[in-house]
């Protein structure tokens, strides 16, 4: 593939795993809606989140030349996405995640960590990803690393929330409000629908009053 490493981008931590979990709409409902149908779709998503980079061009070329491996990796990364969703959904409601999910995440994180190298430059030390051997796995490494970074950041982990829409929106987020009062993916979306439901409920209650 050429080119031996790429930096561990700061934006590839914490919220990346939550945002990737949100590539399924209505994730907590019985009618979840997928948005990633190919390895290329996945690459385009990561590129949109992390910015343009020669890495994505290289991975696109790699998946074109090894479609079978890319397809298998897509299944694996979407499976890890579901693990991430379940783990952080449990965290959002102060429940203990399933041991099986935690073990799966740990296994993927361990595999990813073997690809990190400590390097030194003029700015000091930093981690870089070695992406020569199995470059198609790079997005999987980013997802696993992001999820574990967030799980082991106690302050940030306390701010993980999930949209409270009872229809099952399931959107995960980091609550940046001062008193951790955020309840919705978007106040103008699920929040507005909740407001309308409360209004209709009050109207109905008033209509039923003798």
Beta strands, then each sheet from edge to edge (+ up, - down):
strand 1: 5-7
strand 2: 24-25
strand 3: 33-34
strand 4: 116-121
strand 5: 124-130
strand 6: 160-162
strand 7: 172-174
sheet 1: 1+ 5- 4+
sheet 2: 2+ 3-
sheet 3: 6+ 7-
end
